[in-house]
Amino acid sequence: MFSKKALFALFTSLLMLSMALSACGPTATQAPVVPEKTEAPEATEAPEATEAPAAAQEVEVFSWWTGGGEAAGLDAMIVVFNGMYPDIDFINSAVAGGAGTNARAVLATRLQAGDPPDSWQGHAGQELIGTYVAGNQLEPLNDLYEANGWLDVMPETLIPLISDNSNIYSVPVNIHRANVLWYNPAILEANGVEVPTDLDSWFAAMDTLQAADVIPLALGEQWTQMHLLETVLLSSLGNDAYNGLWDGSTDWSSPEVTAALEDFQKVLTYTNADAASLSWQDAAQLVVDGDAAFNVMGDWAEGFFRELGKEPEVDYGWAAVPGTEGTFQFLSDSFVLAAGAPHPDSAVAWLTVAGSKEGQEAFNPVKGSICARTDCDPALFGVYLQSAMDDWSSNVVVGSLTHGVVANDSWKSSIDTALGLFLADPNIENFQSALVAACVESGPCK
Amino acid sequence: MIKNKDKYVAIALVTPSIIAVGIFVYGFIAWSVRVSLSAWKGLLPDYTWAGFQNYLNLFADPRFHIDIRNTLVFTIIFVFGSLILGLFMAILLDQGLPGENFFRNLFLFPMAISFIVTGVVWRWLMNPAEGSRMSGLNLLFDKIGLDFLINQWYTTPKWGMAAIALTAIWQMSGYMMALYLAGLRSVPEEIREAARVDGATELQIYSRIMLPYLQPVTLSAMIILGHISLKVFDLIIAVAGKQLALDVPAIYMWQTTFDGLFYWRGAAIGTLLLLSVSVLIIPYLIYTLRTETEL
C-alpha cells in the first residue's frame, strides 16, 4: 500500500520536475548548436564533443536574414564561402523578425550567458560599438583589414565611422544610402517643378505642389519620420556640423540646431495627414502611384519599386535629399568577430569572405544594395545602383542615425522618444532640450 | 499513521511545483525589482545601486505621463464599453426569442480570435486615408451618406486610444455577454414571478432585482477586463505599430529594454505594472477566498 503510493509520488514529482524544466526550455532551443560546451575548449578532445566528427571545423554565423533578397544574398555568399573553405561547416543561425528586433534580444541573452556565436550581423557603426564593444564582446579587426588590403578599397571617410579608438570592429558587406529623395517625374513636369537642390527650392517646389492639390511629401510611421529628421539635419547643418552632433563637437542647444529643427517642422507641414498609419512601403508607393510627388527613404525603396514593376527614370526618379548633394549618408550590414568565439579561425575565414570582392559581388546584386568595396563590377547592378556606386566612391561619407551608424542604441531610443513627444506636441523648445538631455545621458555630451 | 503518511505524500507532491513557482515567478519578480533599483544600462548586467531615484525619474518622464493617460483612457472606455454592451446583449438574449443559440455564438465568436488578428483587421477597417485613397469604414460612411462619421480613427490627436479601445470592446463584449447571461439565468424564476405579481414593470425588475443579483458577475468581469487593459500590448502594436501617441507602459517597457538597453527603466515599468495589477487582483482574491470559506 505504502510503497505503491510512494512510487506514485516519486513518479509524479519527477514528471512535474521535468515539466518545470521544460518550461525554461525555449531559450535553449533558439541556439541550434552548442549543447553545454562553454568551458571545455574544443582542443581537449572531450569525448562529449558530439556533433559531426567528420567536419572538425565549423563557424556559426548569427543574423536576421531569413527571407527575401537578404536570405537569398546570404545563401549566395555561403556558396562562395563553401567554395573557398570546403573544410568548414557553415552554421546559419538566422532568427526571424523585422529589422532584427527578435534576433538582437536572442543574441543579448546568449552573450549574457557567455555563449556567443562566432560572428553576427549588426548595423555598422555605433549600434555595434555602443552595445557590444562597450560590453567587451568584440575583437578588433585591424589586422584583417591590413592583410586583405581593405583600407585601399573602402572609402576613407567610412573607416572612422566603423571604428572606436582607431580599432575597426566590423566588416561591412553591403551599403545602403539614406539621403535619397524619390520623386515622380510626371508630377513634377505637370506642375513645372524642377528637382530641388537645396532646402529653399524644395520648400518652393512643395508650395507649388500643395497648391495643385498633390501631396508634396509622402511620409510613413514614426521611424520613417526619424529617417526624414536625420536627412533634414544633415541638409540644414552641413556635413561637419552634422558629424559634430555625434562626437560632441556640435552643441545640440546651439541656434543652428534650432534652425535645423525648424526646417524639419516646416518639412512636416507638407506631408500626408495619415502618415502614422502608413508603412514605408505604403508611403513610397504613393510616389510611384502618382498620389505624392516626393518621398525621402533609403535606397531599399528602389528594390520595392522594381517589385511593383515600375521603370527607373520613368515611373520614379531620384536625387540626393535637397542640400546634401555630394554627401553619402550610409548604413550598412556588417559582420563582427566575437570575443571568445568558439572557432576564431573559422570566423576569420568567414569575415575574409564577407569582405572579399567575390563575396560582396555574390551578395549585393541579390539583396539590392551596393558593395562596401569600391571595386565591384558595375555591370552586375541596375541603373540606380550604378549611380549609387559612383557616389559611394566619390562622395563624403556620413552615417545614418535611424539605421545605427552614428548613435548607440540607448541614445537613438532616447532621440526616438523625443521625436515621438514632438510629433504629439509640436514644441521646438521641448524637443531641443530633450535632444540635449539625450546626448548627455547616452552620448558624448557632458 | 496512514493519515500522516498521506501528509508526507501530499507534501512531496506539491514541493516540485512550489519550488518551480518560487524560482520562476517569485524569484524573478524579486530579481526584476532589484534590477529596477540598479543602474543597469547596456548589454551586461550592472547592479550598481541607484535606488528609488529610478522611479522618480520615471514619474518625471513625459513619455510615461502619456502612457498613464493612454492607459486610463483605454481602461475606462474598454471596461465600461464592454460591460454595458455585454449586459445589453445578454438582456436581449434573455428574452427567450427564437435564434438565441445562433446569436449567442455569433456574439461570442470574436473571443476566439487573437488580439493580433483583431488588430490587423481593424487596422484596415479604421484606415484614416482621405480623398481617392479612402478605404475601410470611412469609405462605407462616405458611400451611405454618413459623412459626419468619417474620422481619423486611431490617428486622431489625443484621442486615438479610444479607437483602439473600440476594437477591444468588439473582441471582449461577447465574453461579457456570456458572463451576464449566465448570471441572469441564475436568478430564480420565482423571484421574477413574485415581482410581476407585485406589479413591478419589466424595467423595474431589471433595475431593482436583476442588476443587484449581477453584482458579483460585474466585479469578476471588471477584474478580468481591468487586468487585460493594464497589460494591453499586442493589439496596439498590430493596429498602429510603435508610435508614441499610442504608447502604453507595456510598449515603453519593451522598447526601452530591448531597443534602448535601459534595463533599469524596463524593470521599473514592469514592477509598476505588477503593482497596478495587484491592486486589482489582491482584493479580488481576498474576496473570493472569504466567500469560499463561508460556503
Interface residues (C-beta under 8 A of the other chain):
Chain A: F2 K5 A6 F8 A9 L10 T12 S13 M16 L17 A20 A23 C24 T101 R104 A105 A108 L111 Q112 T131 Y132 A134 G135 N136 Q137 E221 Q222 W223 A273 D274 A276 S277 S279 D291 D409 S410 K412 S413 S414 D416 T417 L419 G420 L421 L423 A424 S442
Chain B: K5 V9 A12 L13 T15 P16 S17 I19 A20 F24 K41 G42 L43 L44 P45 P62 R63 I66 R123 N127 P128 A129 E130 S132 R133 Q152 Y154 T155 P157 A240 G241 K242 Q243 L244 A245 D247 Q255 T256 F258 D259 G260 L261 F262
